[in-house]
Amino acid sequence: MMMSSTSPTPSLVLQGWLSEILSLIRSRGHPSWSQTILNSDRMPWFSTRLGLEAALSYPSPRLLTCHLPRHIFPKSFSCSTAKVIYTLRDPRDVVVSYYYFSKMCNSYEDPMSFEQFLRDFLNGELPHGSWFEHVQGWMEMKDQDNFFFITYEELKQDLQGSMRRICQFLGQDLDDDAVSSVVRNASFSAMRENPMCSSVLLPADIMDQTKGQFLRKGICGDWKNHFTVAQSETFDRIYQERMQGLNMAFPWDRH
């Protein structure tokens, strides 16, 4: 089993991106699978009933995904052979992505304001809980051989290099043509044009396309267009307080 876990709040481009990258690696660069099967079917959310049923029906090795925190998994999981790819993104960009997603997704409450949404995020009061606790929980596995983590910022800076690192972790040896195909078909523009991963096929009672785009911008630092100076200062203070015990530096910590 190969499993991808993301930070708990839906950083949509990041989650969809890893789904495409892993699907393309699985098919050795051939895009037909990614272009004909919905990403949620290729990489089911096993934390849902339908996703679990789909996952159990697939042959091993399976591609699975979730937003679940580490402590929910049984202790035996730490000794399993499942390979975990944990993906992170600048939490400020996560807030922005989650805010717009909540407006589109009808199973989420439409945010009253960005200011309130940001407060709820910092307090861990959004549906998927605390981003800080989620990261700290999964990072307890960072020294295990079956655990690999990568950030959205690293993927943006060097998609090909990042993809080769993922292949090495998964024990997948792709030739240069296959690598080029993965990079080409996992680009933001290619994903936006692919109805199998852009959410346009989802019914309106699940995802209201009139309220935004599932794949919205695909950039780093969009939080700067949304945070006030005061909000940025508050976020930085709480981030430092909550993350100080982790003793790790992420790309966004250097700016």
N, C-alpha and C positions, 0 to 999 in steps of 0.2 A: 504494500500500500504506500502510495505517495500522498502526502497531505499538505495542503497549503493553508496556513492560518494567518489571518491579518489582524491588525489592531481592531478593537471592538467596534469602532464607529466607521460606517461605510465610506471609506475613501475609494470611491467608485472606480476611478481610472486605474488605481493601483490594483484592486482586486480583479477587475476585468483584464488588466494587462497581464498579470501572472497567469490567469486562466488561459489566455491566448498563447503565451510563451510556452507553457507546459504542454498544452494541446499540440502545438506545432513541434515541440521536441519529441513528444510521444509518437507523432506521425512522421518523424524524421524530415521535417521541413515541408512535407506535402500539405498544401492548404485545403484539400478537399474536405477533410473531416471538419475543420473549423468553419468552413463556408456552407456546410449543409446541416450541421447539428447545432442546436442551441448550446451556448456555453454552460448553462445550468444543467444540461443533460450530459455534456462531456465531462463536467466536473461538478457532480451533485453536492448540494448543501446537506450533508448527512445529519445536521442538527434538526432537520425538518422530517416529518413522517414520510413524505413523498421522496425526499432526497435520500433517506436511509433505505427505503425500499429499492430505489434505483441502484444505490451503491452495492447493496447485497446481491443484486442480480448481475453485476458486472464481474468479469474474470479479473483475477489479480495479474499484474499490479494495477490498482485503481488510482484514479486522480480524484481526490476529495477536497472539499473546502469548508471552512467554517469561520465564525468570529468568536468562538468559544474561549473563555479564559482557561488557563492551564489547570487550575485547581479542580475543574469539573472532571477531568480525565482520571481514570483509575491509576493507582500506583504502578500497576503492571505496564502501563503505557511507556514509562521511562525505560523499560527493559525490552520493549518490542523492537521489531525491525522496521517499523514504519519510518519513512523519511519525512521530516517536517521542514517545510520552507516557510519561514516566518517573515512577513513583509511589513515594513514600517514606512511612515511618511511624516514629514514635519507636522506635528500636531496642530499647528495653526492652519495649515492647508487642509488638514483633516476636518477641522471645525467648519470651514467654508464649504467643503465638499458635502459634508453631512447635512449642513443647513439647506442646501439646494436639493439634495436628495429627499429630505423630509417634506419639502414642498411638492415634489412629484409623486412620491410613493403614498398611496392612499391608506396603507396600513400604519403610517406614522402620523402623528399629530402635526398639523401645519404650524410652523413656528410663529409665535406672536411677533417677535422681533429678533434681529441678529444679536442684539445686546443680551436679551434674556436667554437665547440659545447658547451663547458663549458662557454665561454664568452657569447654566445647567451642565454644560460640558465640563467645566472646571470642577464642579461639585460632584461629578459622576452620576448625575440624575437623568441622563438620557437613556433610552431603552437598552443599550448594550453595556451600560455601566462605565466604570472609570478607565480611561485610556491609560493612565499612569499605572494602575494596578495590573492591567492586562499586560503591558510591556514588562513590568517587573516580574510577573509570574512566568512568562515564557522565557525570559532571559536567564532564568535559573537553569535552562537546558543548553546554554550557549557553548559549553565545553564538551558536549556530547557529540559523538561521531555522526549520529543520525539527525542532527539539527543544523540548519543553515538559515542565516537571516541576511536580508538584503533590503536596502531602502529604495524608495521611489527616486530619490535624488541620484543614487548610483546608476539606476537604470536609465535615467534621462541623460546622464553625463556620458555613459558608455554602454549602450544596449548590447552591442556585440560582445564586448568583454564580459559583461555581467551574465549574458546568456551562456557563454563558454564556461564560466564558473559554476553556473547551475547544472550544466551538462556534466561537468566533472563530478559534482556532488552526487548526481543521480547515476553515474556510471554509464553515461550515454556518449558515445564517440561519433559525432556528426562530421561529415566531410564539409569542405568549404562551401559547396553549393547549397547544402542543407542549412548551414549556418546563415548564409545570405538570405535564404528563403524565410527562415524564422524571423530574422530582423526586418525584412521587407513586409511580411504579412502581419507582424506584431506592431507595426508603426501606428501612431495615433490616427493618421489619416485613413489607413487601411481598415482599422477597427471601426472607425466611424461609418465607413461605407459598407461594412459587413452587417447585415441585419441579424445575424446569429449572435452578435455580441453588443449591439447598440440599443437593445431593449425596444426597438420600434415594433416588434411583433407581439409584445405583451399587451393584453387587453387594457382598455382605459380604466377599468375599475381596479386595476393593480398599479399601473404606472400612467399618470396623466401627462401625455406628451405636450399638452398645451402649456404646461407650467415650467418647461425647461427641457434640457437635453441630458440624457443619461451620461454620455461622454461630452462633457461641457467645454473644458479648455485644454486640459492635459499639460499644464505648466507648473513650474515651481514658483512659489512666492506670491501666489494670488491673494494670500491673506493680507498683503500690504494694501490691497485695494478695498479692504473691508474693515480692518482694525483701526480704531482711533489710537492716538498716542497713549491715552490713559489705559485703553484696553490692552495694548501691547505691553505696557509696563506691568500691569496686573498679571497678565499671562506669564511674563518672564519671571516674576517673583514667585508665583505658584509653581511654575515648572521647575525652577531651581530647588525649591523646598521639597517637592515630591520626588525628584529624580536624583538627589544628591547621594543616596545610598547605593545607586547602581554602579557607579564608578566606570561609566562608559561614555564615549563621545560619539555623537551622531553627526552627519553632515551639517544639519541646521544649527548645531551647537557652535560651529566655527564662525558663524556670521553674527 
